[in-house]
Amino acid sequence: RSKSMKSLAVQQQYQANEAWWHCIPHIEYNPLGVGCIEITWEFADDDLIDLISHYQLYLNRVSYKQHIPVNKNKIVVKGLAGGRNYETTMMVYPKDKRLLPQQSNIVVRFSFILFLI
């Protein structure tokens, strides 16, 4: 390989790394009722979608939903127990194996217990 080809390959990898940082999702949650929340995030920009393989949702550091497609931007989580904290995070995985998976922000939700008298 010539020196200019190596330089071009390094430059292309740098651009891919820089673009990949813009694929990190920012998640939010919306309560839907007792024991149920909706996790949402913004769609990746059109020019970045080809970098993303899929998303994966974690609750309390345990995988809740694997292989969430790129064309989705919300997921409903059901069956949450009352009186517990739930740490929610989303991982985004690249198609290019030279890039590393990235983690979203962490959302902590306290699930309340409702008492009817």
Buried (B, 14 or more C-beta within 10 A) or exposed (E): EEEEEEEEEEEEEEEBEEBBEEBBBEBBBEEEEEBBBEBBBEEBEEEBEEBBBBBBBBBEEEEBBEEBEBEEBEBEBEEBEEEEEBEBBBBBBBEEEEBEEBEBEEBEBEBEEEEEE
